[in-house]
Structures are given as structure tokens and as C-alpha cells.
Amino acid sequence: GWFMHWDEDGSGVLERNEVVRGLAKAFRSDIPSKLCKKRLRMRCIVEEMWPLVDTDGNDRITLDEFCKPWGLADLIMQKFQPPKAPRTPKRRVTRRQSRSEPNWSCSTDLSDDGRND
């Protein structure tokens, strides 16, 4: 999954730059962090989350630290959820039909052969 895909050097652990790069790609922000506030914000969020999930303090995230409850995967899902669209109330359209209103049907005979077109 995500962990193995972004472990670019195949070390079996994620470094901070791999996580930031993975988030930037996942959220379509390939612009270098110097030019992109979005990517800089991602780096700040990763820096903020890192001590919460790097439980052994080795400055790398293991698969266990990534997958455990409230590990890096859970925190990423929590922090990077797309904003919820505001709910618009559904309009209920009701049409009153009076009993005296006729039920019209329409057929036209536009050809000379007697068939309805």
C-alpha cells in the first residue's frame, strides 16, 4: 500500500521527506516546497505529527508505527480529509393536482398514412 509505495529507498521505514513527498503527490502538489504553500503546510503537519507516532525515537516510521491505531496512517487520514461540502437542504416539490384537472394525453397525426408520429 501507501507505506511500501513511498518507501523510495526500500529501507522498510519512512523518513520525513518520503512522507512529505508522498502527501504532496497524493494531493497533486508536485511543486517544490519553496514555491508552494500547500507543500510547506504538509511539511509542517508532518513535523507536528512525527513525535506522536515515532514511538522509538529513531526519526523513522516503521510499518508498525504507521499502521497501529492512531499511528501515522490514522493521523494522515484525520488531518488530510477533504473538506465536507455544505449540505444543501433538499427542496421538496409537491404539485397539487385538482380533481377537476383533466389528464391530457397528446398524439399527433402529422403524416397522411394515418399513423401517429
Summary of the structure (lengths in Angstrom):
residues: 117
radius of gyration: 29.1
end to end distance: 58.8
largest distance: 89.6
contacts: 214
relative contact order: 0.11
helix: 39%
strand: 3%
